[in-house]
Amino acid sequence: MVTQRPSSSTNSEDSEKRERDNSSCSEEDEKIISSSSPSSSTPRLTHDVFLSFRGEDTRTSFTDHLYEDLKRRGIRVFRDDKSLEKGKCIPQEHLQAIQESQYAIVIFSANYASSKWCLRELAEIVEWKERKNLTIIPIFYHVNPSDVRKQGGTFKKAFAAHGKDPMVDSEEIGTWRKACTKVGNISGEHINGDR
């Protein structure tokens, strides 16, 4: 019996697969995130509102109250009820929910920009707004809107930390900055107290 050694192309394929497996995003996730051509058919709207928020800041307080109030009024809301491991990509379910929503409510809080997940979500929201006129409603929850627009305060610290992260490239950080600036320039609600 003759044993065959794997060809060099098989070795390189195995190497590429290992690199994909060790990265934080699957090849399918990367295709979804980097896809820039709009689909030929407009997705049907299954949600009225997509909520984007930093869970540790607002999940059990402001976001929870907002979510319950919207539901009570008969508004179909998508809210993530799971936590995602640091550095992981946005799940397909979230990307689809953004595309199938009429509105995106973005709740900017002190630690929003420290989450790569939140920033990737925000970039997708801005991209989808440009594709199909998704309406974005920002809520500045105990943050100054100019800190979001100009990446000051806690946003400045978060972006400095992302800049030192070898898993995040400068092009992606640039996309996040543009998304913060665009959404930070939209008129929204500014909440400072406990109302």
C-alpha positions in Angstrom: 0.0 0.0 0.0 1.4 3.4 -1.0 0.8 6.3 1.3 0.5 9.7 -0.2 1.9 12.8 1.3 -0.4 15.8 1.4 0.3 18.2 -1.4 1.5 21.7 -0.7 -1.9 23.1 -1.7 -3.6 21.0 0.9 -1.0 22.2 3.5 -1.7 25.8 2.6 -5.5 25.2 2.8 -5.1 23.6 6.2 -3.0 26.6 7.3 -5.7 29.0 6.0 -8.4 27.0 7.8 -6.4 27.1 11.1 -6.0 30.9 10.7 -9.7 31.3 10.2 -10.5 29.1 13.2 -8.2 31.1 15.4 -9.6 34.5 14.3 -12.6 36.0 16.0 -14.8 36.0 12.9 -15.7 33.1 10.7 -15.2 33.4 6.9 -19.0 33.6 6.5 -19.1 36.5 9.1 -16.4 38.3 7.3 -18.2 38.1 4.0 -21.4 39.4 5.6 -19.6 42.3 7.3 -17.4 43.3 4.3 -20.1 42.9 1.7 -20.7 46.3 0.2 -23.2 45.5 -2.6 -26.8 45.9 -1.6 -28.9 42.8 -2.1 -31.2 42.7 -5.2 -34.3 42.4 -3.0 -35.2 44.6 -0.1 -35.6 42.5 3.1 -39.1 42.5 4.6 -39.4 44.4 7.8 -39.9 42.0 10.7 -38.9 44.5 13.4 -40.1 48.1 13.9 -37.0 48.9 16.1 -33.5 47.5 16.5 -31.9 48.4 19.9 -28.2 48.9 20.0 -26.7 49.3 23.5 -23.9 48.4 25.8 -25.4 45.7 28.1 -23.3 46.3 31.2 -24.3 50.0 31.2 -28.0 49.9 30.5 -29.4 46.4 30.0 -31.1 46.1 33.4 -32.0 49.8 33.7 -32.8 52.3 30.9 -32.8 49.8 28.0 -35.0 47.3 29.9 -37.6 50.1 30.6 -37.5 51.4 27.1 -37.8 47.8 25.6 -40.8 47.0 27.9 -42.5 50.3 27.1 -42.1 49.9 23.3 -43.5 46.3 23.5 -46.4 47.5 25.6 -47.3 50.0 22.8 -47.3 47.1 20.2 -43.9 48.0 18.7 -41.9 45.0 17.5 -38.4 45.4 19.0 -35.2 43.4 18.5 -33.1 43.4 21.6 -30.1 41.1 22.2 -30.6 39.2 25.4 -27.3 37.4 25.2 -23.8 38.5 25.9 -21.1 38.0 23.3 -17.5 37.1 24.2 -15.0 39.9 23.8 -13.6 40.2 20.3 -16.3 38.1 18.6 -18.2 39.2 15.5 -21.8 40.3 15.4 -24.0 37.3 15.0 -25.8 36.8 11.7 -29.0 37.2 13.6 -28.1 40.8 14.5 -27.1 41.7 11.0 -30.3 40.4 9.7 -32.3 42.2 12.4 -30.7 45.5 11.5 -31.6 45.0 7.8 -35.2 44.0 8.7 -35.9 47.0 11.0 -37.4 50.4 10.2 -35.7 52.2 13.0 -32.5 51.8 15.0 -32.3 53.3 18.5 -28.7 53.6 19.5 -28.2 54.1 23.2 -24.8 55.8 23.6 -23.5 55.2 27.2 -20.2 55.7 28.9 -18.8 52.3 27.9 -20.5 52.0 24.5 -17.3 52.6 22.5 -15.3 50.2 24.6 -17.2 47.4 23.0 -16.0 46.3 19.5 -19.4 44.5 19.1 -21.3 47.8 19.7 -19.1 49.7 17.3 -19.4 46.9 14.6 -23.2 47.0 15.1 -23.1 50.8 14.8 -21.1 50.7 11.6 -23.6 48.2 10.1 -26.5 50.4 11.2 -24.9 53.4 9.4 -24.2 51.3 6.3 -27.8 50.0 6.2 -29.1 53.6 6.7 -27.4 54.5 3.5 -28.7 51.4 1.7 -32.3 51.7 2.5 -33.0 54.8 4.6 -33.1 53.1 8.0 -34.0 55.8 10.5 -31.5 56.2 13.3 -32.6 57.7 16.7 -29.6 58.3 19.0 -30.0 58.5 22.8 -27.1 60.0 24.7 -27.4 58.3 28.0 -25.2 60.2 30.5 -22.7 61.1 27.7 -22.2 64.4 26.0 -23.3 64.2 22.3 -20.1 66.0 21.3 -18.0 63.2 22.9 -19.7 60.8 20.5 -19.3 63.2 17.5 -15.6 64.0 18.2 -14.7 60.9 20.1 -13.9 62.7 23.3 -14.3 61.7 27.0 -14.8 58.0 27.5 -15.0 57.6 23.7 -11.5 59.0 23.3 -10.1 56.4 25.9 -12.0 53.6 24.2 -10.6 54.4 20.7 -7.1 54.8 22.1 -7.4 51.3 23.6 -8.7 49.9 20.2 -5.8 51.5 18.5 -3.4 49.4 20.6 -5.3 46.2 20.0 -3.5 44.0 17.4 -6.8 42.3 16.5 -8.3 45.6 15.2 -7.0 47.2 12.1 -6.8 51.0 11.6 -9.3 50.8 8.7 -12.0 49.3 10.9 -11.3 51.9 13.6 -11.7 54.6 10.9 -15.1 53.1 10.0 -16.1 53.2 13.6 -15.0 56.8 14.0 -17.1 57.9 11.0 -20.1 56.0 12.3 -19.9 57.7 15.7 -19.5 61.1 14.0 -22.5 60.5 11.7 -24.8 59.2 14.4 -23.5 61.8 16.9 -24.6 64.5 14.5 -28.2 63.3 14.4 -30.6 65.1 16.7 -31.7 62.7 19.5 -32.5 62.5 23.2 -30.0 63.6 25.8 -30.6 61.9 29.1 -28.6 63.1 32.2 -30.9 62.3 35.1 -32.7 59.2 36.1 -35.9 59.9 34.1 
